[in-house]
Amino acid sequence: MALSPLNQRRWRNFKANRRAFWSFWLLFVLYGLSLFAEVLANDKPLLVSYQGELRAPFVQFYPETAFGGDFRTEAKYRDIEVRCLIRSGGVEMCLDDPDTAMEALEAGNLEGTTPGWMLWPPIPYSYNTINNIGRAAPSPPDANHLLGTDDTARDVAARVIYGFRLSVSFALIVTLLTSVIGVAAGAVQGYFGGWVDLIFQRVLEIWGSTPSLYIIIIVAAIWRMNFWLLVGLMVLFGWTALVGVVRAEFLRARNFEYVRAARALGVSDRVIMFRHVLPNAMVATLTMLPFIITGTIGSLAVLDFLGFGLPASAPSLGELTLQAKQNLQAPWLAFTAFSVFAIMLSLLVFIFEGVRDAFDPRKTFQ
């Protein structure tokens, strides 16, 4: 579908900001890859060939009995017994003496029904995989763990991939919801003015003085915090950020000539507000979005750092920062956390800087 002339001009203005344009594509690639985190970092194989059948353990549950084992619980594909059963095609010797069976397999002296194989992700660990590193944790980067391990022997690279996806997804969802509510509230408040504006202002003053951190602490003490509960709490206290900006733009534009003319022609208030006035308020609105989205990521990290955010088992970058503080002898943790936050927040700020320029009617493509 072809873009309108107005959107074509906006796209040209965005492309003219090279920093924003390339930041957009870099973040798009990084976030796109993180959406497939289970394919990039997982302690389950992507594909398993067992007795001539292909199976995908990273998307489907398979008990150990499906590979000739004894237990109905999910197969632990990194255990030597399961690896031996898959490679040998289910030879019983793998259950009795897996070490000897594996040596025989390596030497080609053990024949099964149909030899199998496993295709592992590039990082064969998930964000919550406890690794047997054979030394004290946290351990420094090595060939098996490119960014080292944390204080519970979990792979840092895997946690960064999952944590990046979690942080960006959280920020985008919260920013979208807070923007919709804040823009709608500010539009109503500024367009109608009068008693509507006065009542809304008093409500905002009361709501803005509510200690949000204390509320989150109380909620975390009552219920187990999860992703969507935290999203709801952040939206509950964050929607007021855009109200003042949008209200000011609507108060300024409500008496413009084209608005009066639209009213005289019988155009509904809803159409005037969101089709005619809102586009002129988008520049000021978009100017605030970088602060909202980066502030949301920072708030999530702070809550996780303080222990009031997501559960400790979640792949949180704030929890990684806390580990860096508690393990000063492991500088790779601090360096990794700082680098991820710096790159992620910088890219987001550059992108929204370009979006702001694209929607600014005073900007023209050169």
ABEGO torsion letter per residue (X at the ends): XBBBAAAAAAAAAAAABAAAAAAAAAAAAAAAAAAAAAAABBABBABBBBGGBBBBAAABBBBAAAAGBABABBBBAABAAAAAAAAAGGBAAAAABAAAAAAAAAAGABBBABBBBBBBBABABBAABBBBAGBBOBBBBBAABAAEBBAAGBBAAAAAAAAAAAAAAAAAAAAAAAAAAAAAAAAAAAAAEEAAAAAAAAAAAAAAABBAAAAAAAAAAABBBBAAAAAAAAAAAAAAAAAAAAAAAAAAAAABAAAAAAAAAGBBAAAAAAAAAAAAAAAAAAAAAAAAAAAAAAAAAAAAAAGABBBAABBBAAAAAAAAAABAABAAAAAAAAAAAAAAAAAAAAAAAAAAAAABAABBBX
